[in-house]
């Protein structure tokens, strides 16, 4: 496999460029529906990165949940916004300048932090299997796991209660 | 015979290894698998169209295509030429970019899922540790492209078809994923290869009580996921012209068709892999067994198409949420009981659970008949 290491890292860089490029298009393109499509590509690219980082299970979950379910909901929401029915209507970017200023402020903090942070790296990447994840969720992290399930259950019941017609 | 294709690939690689460096041999090894899939997928699709037309033709007491070539065998090629030379029409108001992207992108997941289908012993393109999950995840992305196609066409019928498709796919995906869970519990792995190996020697999962229910659930939800009759509401031609592909012609339409047929094949192959023992079987070579099982399931799908009318929208959703979903959950319980007890008792117990579940769900889902009307001021 060692003869493949350079090839794999080339693929990883290509994927990163795809993710970044698609993300930039997502926020800068005029049409909201197209922005949603590019968001799907961004999420797919991130799934690809997970895959190359030996986190197969997370990659599959990323596709199943984010691309399969959440993107469908996003597109659904886009369709429900009345003005967007015309593909030529531009997405309103009225607050471009304030957004840019805030972005500069955040990145002035984030970029030095990312560069300075002492990342723990492993010489050999070890795979995160579904079995390990399951054991961790049912053992070490069982409490947060149960809390999250409870929150989801409450959200589900809340959604049903909200959507129910009043007889 | 069993290892025919594996040995073929192996000897090509040894031959190439004589005069090429190591990395080139690895590259060739990858390319052979990729090419095999890229050829097998579309060719399967082409002949599935012919098989479907012939089979439905027989059901309806007619011949089906029989003009081009012997028994119409060249019909798919003629169709291909026709599709390629047909005018490509894009509606004036359409979103051109999305209109072009949807049919192209929808074929990619359909082709990629072939990678995890174990066609025979050692005959899988990549033995992913998340094989089944990879299949489920990729097939769920198809929804987006159907939706994009529907939206980009700027046509009311397309949009209605797209909305139906999303509602249907989101609903049926849940029982579909849950119907595979019992097998994952028993095997303890997502890998398609491991699942087939766990069923060696007639230990097919379909022969257990939970497996039988799981098989039916997985197959039905699979048929719903690929939008085939009786679940083909997104393209119900009597109501909404052709649904999401109303505004597509020529090769773009053919690509939708291709994705649909390749998905029908892969879903049949995956159902056979998960519940029918995959390539396991006596006498014949493994790859032939998988093809026999997959085509048997495909013929059942075509039989559905020839005999069953289309669902109504509320029936479709009710079937998924009120019947399939609780049954899938109870089936997981039955599989857990089957795992927990010893050999003769567990079959009995899980059979009882499954039977009870079916019984209760059947009675809970009976359509409620309107009460007999009593006339106060009139004579009956």
Interface residues (C-beta under 8 A of the other chain):
Chain A: X3 X4 X31 X33 X34 X37 X40 X44 X56 X57 X59 X60 X61 X63 X64 X67 X68 X69 X71 X72 X75 X76 X79 X87 X127 X129 X130 X131
Chain B: X22 X23 X26 X93 X94 X95 X97 X98 X101 X128 X129 X130 X133 X134 X136 X137 X138 X140 X141 X143 X144 X147 X148 X151 X152 X154 X159 X166 X170 X173 X188 X190
